[in-house]
Amino acid sequence: MSEKNQSDLAAMEKTEEPDLDRGMVEAWAAKMISNPDRAYRATFYVATIFFLVTTLFPFYWLLMVALTPRSDLSSVGVLTPGGFNPGAFIEIFTRLPFHRYIFNSFLIAVVATVIVLFVASLAGYVFGRLRFRAKNVLLLGVLVTSFFPPAAFFVPLNRLFNQNIDILRPLMQDGSLYNTPYAIFIPLSALYLPLSIFILMTFYSQIPDGLEDAARVEGTTRLGALFRIIVPLSAPGVATAGVLTFITVYNEYFFSSLMTDGRPQSWAPMLEGILRFQGEFEVLFNLMAAASIVAVLPVAILVIVAQEKIVSGLTAGAVKE
Amino acid sequence: MASVTLQEITKQYEDVTAVDDMNLEIRDGEFITFVGPSGCGKSTTMETIAGLTLPTEGAINIGDRDVTDLPPKDRGISMVFQNIALFPHMDVYENISFGLRLRKYDQEEIDRRVEEAADVVQLEGMMERMPKEMSGGQRQRVAIARAIVREPEVFLMDEPLANLDAELRVHMRTQLQRLHRELDTTIIYVTHDQAQAMTMSDRIAVINGGVLQQVAPPLECYNEPANLFVAGFIGSPAMNFIEGEVIDGGFDSQYAQIDFDPVEPAKVFRKPFGIADRLRILREFPLERGIQLRVVNSRRQDHQSHRHGRRDASKQPGLDERGHPGRFPVAREKDQGDR
């Protein structure tokens, strides 16, 4: 194709502008015009490289900072560390129980993701597959709640969670939810629910009715059909909603820092742990950097695993109506 | 095995009545076919029997049980769907055994039954395949195996052969008939293809506009249609209608006069508003006063040739251009090109 275009171009040059001596830019522009694919490819690479550099370079620098001994922090180069001290990656666990912070965040994120996927599956099924009155109004309501800034919910929720509620007394020591994981994942699940509802709604609505009918005739209830047939067939959508929720909750700071007192045994999250390396008299930048890198690992692992699921879900899907 | 009884079934959607006051008794072990033009309510009727939609009014009995409010899984039915509806994420074995596994059968019992069902539809050695790796006919056979493996009391088949090519359709048709003989189960079959309805069923139920028109054995529907709709719908090419009058000892119209006893045997002749050329089955008669036709379409099918024409209103009845009175089948004007 490009050959043909080039010969076309050559022919054009010969007949129309035989003697024009083009500059480099002009020649380049002419090439792009005659073969737009080149232009698209070039733009694609430029955009991708720009994106990768802006996202990955800070990460690289974080590694450089983490490897630099604390005393040499001022001499961190642009591309090289100011020394070599991998001990920082161990120190973060000895100086503070940082693993506990990661565990807290991980557990909260897992629980929130499970809750969100479950509730959003039910809601997505109803919105995506059933016809009923006031559906659009309800859907709009769900959408509107997701527009509120989280801060709008904070004061009432904080007061609620700090209150001693009698019915919780047998479950919680003092009957209040403050300093428990519940105070974090309940509001966070609610906050990130609308997005998942919308994602799952679109996916579930695309599963042919026949499959659900077949499952129901074969012996499932509607709920059974949802979890045995519709959810597995929407694996890519479920994985997407799950990963998005997990990452946002795992990285969440606002609610998690305000609903606990910051101690690891009070279920303070990972970000709180990183900030704990910031003492009154000195900021342990290298430890903060090391902790940040370690904190990324669970998410990275999850995304790699989920990506496999997404790919397998896409190939196994092949729904034929 | 069970009979199925529909009592005054009515299904209304917001502003449409899909099924209107339907009463139908389906006998034990019967192969009954619902036929009718698309959108006539036959699929809706089947869905109400399956329990996939609930009727607005009326009751459904399967055997001696009132199943009107039971969910599909508790009705003792199984269904083959038009779009086959195999679960794409399960292999053949998992698809067939799905219902058994849900009902917590022993592994041994499941294996035995799956093997048996696969045997009936000749699917041996394909247990590991995924639906997308199979041809349309194979998938259809898996769907049928999935339906028979639970040994249901009633089989529902919603246009199961609609998506197959012509050769396979004929093949599967005989397979289904063989299946019916072997299993001796009540089969309710929905189709808009009257060739299937005529060849396979013990009785056919003709439905139009959500209303049951006639329930009778195929040939009875063909020879003695209960009304004009059934007369026009059953049979290919479609029956022609000639307006005329029933007079003493016969029928008189612009085009022909036929002598017969209006009391017996063919009830259709007694209809004051028309007569059908299905009369030719019983006794061939010429339209001696002729009909001038403009032939709009002519085709050969099997050993017959059909000419579809439009009556030329400007010309008076008379002989056609070759001097014959018009005698070939003439499609009704509103049916041009439809059948």
Interface residues (C-beta under 8 A of the other chain):
Chain A: P208 G210 L211 D213 A214 A215 R216 V217 E218 G219 T220 T221 G224 I229 P232 L233 A316 G317 A318 V319 K320 E321
Chain B: E47 A50 G51 L52 P71 P72 K73 I77 S78 M79 F81 Q82 N83 I84 A85 L86 F87 P88 H89 F98 G99 L102 R103 M130 P131 K132 R146 R150 L156
